[in-house]
Amino acid sequence: MGDDAVGRLEGKVAFVTGAGGGIGSEICRQFVKEGARVFVGDIKAEIAAAAAETCGDASVALAGQVDVTTAESVLAGLAHTVQAFGKIDILCNAAGGSTPQDARVTDAPDEEFWRAIKLDLYGTFLVCKHGIPELRKAGGGSIINFSSMVALMSMPERDCYTAAKGGVSSMTRSMAHEYAPDRIRVNAIAPGLTLSERVRHLVESRPEAKATLDQCLLGPCEPIDMAYMALYLGSDESRRVTGQIYAVDSGVTIY
Ligand SMILES: NC(=O)c1ccc[n+]([C@@H]2O[C@H](COP(=O)([O-])OP(=O)(O)OC[C@H]3O[C@@H](n4cnc5c(N)ncnc54)[C@H](O)[C@@H]3O)[C@@H](O)[C@H]2O)c1
């Protein structure tokens, strides 16, 4: 950007969870690059701090420990953000993910079902529940949830994660309707297999994941591909877009 250029998110404040991870950290970097100030929140304080450092100094990227499955922690993270930056315009719920313990329903451990529901679905619910009042105070805003290609197509051996991400997609649509009068837009990104560190390891241990990678029509997705979609959804360029689930998946879900 030149000195006179205005960033696509100039003046906006974003609260990003899972921000130490592959996709979340890339979103934070791109958001700051486009003029936003960002709360870089992750359950692991040290990786949140490391990610924030890659974005800029504390005047634009504030690292914080936040556990999205605990209301107290979410409230503390939101309060910290408002204290530092004065308001919140964007909630980006990137905390989540599947594990190798996931399986078809007859084989999956109950603990894995509740882990996925608690992190991916309840975590999104909690951040929205407590973050929406801040977006209202700011006069509106954008919520960017993270669904998955598993919510758009059948993918064997992932029934716990699939259930959780299906819930995120459905909740995204209903929330979009409910909060439109508050000028709050709610959309979700449904990534295809995206080569974050976690997924690179998963691909090594799960042959079906490797098979999905081979189906990518345009090559495997990288975290930057999700960040570009998040930029669009966070910016006013998408001002008439709400309730949508955007597949960014190199064409995998059109098979
Ligand atoms: N990478 C993919 O292939 C892919 C595909 C579909 C959907 N997604 C979704 O995209 C999002 C980001 O995925 P990623 O690949 O960057 O994962 P990642 O594992 O690299 O990052 C996830 C981050 O969330 C953090 N986290 C875990 N539990 C948390 C909690 N309770 N509170 C706050 N933070 C917590 C982790 O510490 C980690 O830094 C997730 O919601 C994931 O389900 C990813």
The ligand as an SDF file (V2000), in Angstrom:
LIG
                    3D

 44 48  0  0  0  0  0  0  0  0999 V2000
   -7.1350  -26.4580    7.8750 N   0  0  0  0  0  0  0  0  0  0  0  0
   -8.1510  -27.0630    7.2860 C   0  0  0  0  0  0  0  0  0  0  0  0
   -7.9860  -27.9260    6.4100 O   0  0  0  0  0  0  0  0  0  0  0  0
   -9.5450  -26.7150    7.6350 C   0  0  0  0  0  0  0  0  0  0  0  0
  -10.5980  -27.2570    6.8750 C   0  0  0  0  0  0  0  0  0  0  0  0
  -11.9090  -26.9380    7.1980 C   0  0  0  0  0  0  0  0  0  0  0  0
  -12.1680  -26.0900    8.2650 C   0  0  0  0  0  0  0  0  0  0  0  0
  -11.1200  -25.5890    8.9960 N   0  0  0  0  0  0  0  0  0  0  0  0
  -11.4430  -24.7270   10.1260 C   0  0  0  0  0  0  0  0  0  0  0  0
  -10.6850  -23.5310   10.0570 O   0  0  0  0  0  0  0  0  0  0  0  0
  -10.4000  -23.0710   11.3820 C   0  0  0  0  0  0  0  0  0  0  0  0
   -8.9050  -22.8390   11.5330 C   0  0  0  0  0  0  0  0  0  0  0  0
   -8.2240  -24.0660   11.2580 O   0  0  0  0  0  0  0  0  0  0  0  0
   -6.6240  -24.1870   11.2220 P   0  0  0  0  0  0  0  0  0  0  0  0
   -6.3020  -25.1770   10.1720 O   0  0  0  0  0  0  0  0  0  0  0  0
   -5.9930  -22.8510   11.2030 O   0  0  0  0  0  0  0  0  0  0  0  0
   -6.3620  -24.8870   12.6190 O   0  0  0  0  0  0  0  0  0  0  0  0
   -5.1230  -24.7300   13.6040 P   0  0  0  0  0  0  0  0  0  0  0  0
   -5.1130  -25.9450   14.4470 O   0  0  0  0  0  0  0  0  0  0  0  0
   -3.8870  -24.3590   12.8710 O   0  0  0  0  0  0  0  0  0  0  0  0
   -5.5640  -23.4830   14.4810 O   0  0  0  0  0  0  0  0  0  0  0  0
   -6.5940  -23.5720   15.4120 C   0  0  0  0  0  0  0  0  0  0  0  0
   -6.2010  -22.7190   16.6040 C   0  0  0  0  0  0  0  0  0  0  0  0
   -7.2740  -22.7410   17.5520 O   0  0  0  0  0  0  0  0  0  0  0  0
   -6.6900  -22.7360   18.8450 C   0  0  0  0  0  0  0  0  0  0  0  0
   -7.6510  -23.2480   19.8160 N   0  0  0  0  0  0  0  0  0  0  0  0
   -7.9400  -24.5400   20.1020 C   0  0  0  0  0  0  0  0  0  0  0  0
   -8.8410  -24.6100   21.0790 N   0  0  0  0  0  0  0  0  0  0  0  0
   -9.1300  -23.3260   21.4160 C   0  0  0  0  0  0  0  0  0  0  0  0
   -9.9880  -22.7370   22.3670 C   0  0  0  0  0  0  0  0  0  0  0  0
  -10.7320  -23.4970   23.1940 N   0  0  0  0  0  0  0  0  0  0  0  0
  -10.0460  -21.3830   22.4510 N   0  0  0  0  0  0  0  0  0  0  0  0
   -9.2940  -20.6110   21.6250 C   0  0  0  0  0  0  0  0  0  0  0  0
   -8.4470  -21.1110   20.7100 N   0  0  0  0  0  0  0  0  0  0  0  0
   -8.3740  -22.4480   20.6140 C   0  0  0  0  0  0  0  0  0  0  0  0
   -5.4630  -23.6190   18.7170 C   0  0  0  0  0  0  0  0  0  0  0  0
   -4.5290  -23.3730   19.7600 O   0  0  0  0  0  0  0  0  0  0  0  0
   -4.9580  -23.2340   17.3290 C   0  0  0  0  0  0  0  0  0  0  0  0
   -3.9790  -22.2150   17.4050 O   0  0  0  0  0  0  0  0  0  0  0  0
  -10.9660  -24.1310   12.3200 C   0  0  0  0  0  0  0  0  0  0  0  0
  -12.2440  -23.7460   12.7540 O   0  0  0  0  0  0  0  0  0  0  0  0
  -11.0670  -25.3620   11.4490 C   0  0  0  0  0  0  0  0  0  0  0  0
  -12.0430  -26.2600   11.9000 O   0  0  0  0  0  0  0  0  0  0  0  0
   -9.8300  -25.8680    8.7100 C   0  0  0  0  0  0  0  0  0  0  0  0
  1  2  1  0
  2  3  2  0
  2  4  1  0
  4  5  1  0
  4 44  2  0
  5  6  2  0
  6  7  1  0
  7  8  2  0
  8  9  1  0
  8 44  1  0
  9 10  1  0
  9 42  1  0
 10 11  1  0
 11 12  1  0
 11 40  1  0
 12 13  1  0
 13 14  1  0
 14 15  2  0
 14 16  1  0
 14 17  1  0
 17 18  1  0
 18 19  2  0
 18 20  1  0
 18 21  1  0
 21 22  1  0
 22 23  1  0
 23 24  1  0
 23 38  1  0
 24 25  1  0
 25 26  1  0
 25 36  1  0
 26 27  1  0
 26 35  1  0
 27 28  2  0
 28 29  1  0
 29 30  1  0
 29 35  2  0
 30 31  1  0
 30 32  2  0
 32 33  1  0
 33 34  2  0
 34 35  1  0
 36 37  1  0
 36 38  1  0
 38 39  1  0
 40 41  1  0
 40 42  1  0
 42 43  1  0
M  CHG  2   8   1  16  -1
M  END
$$$$
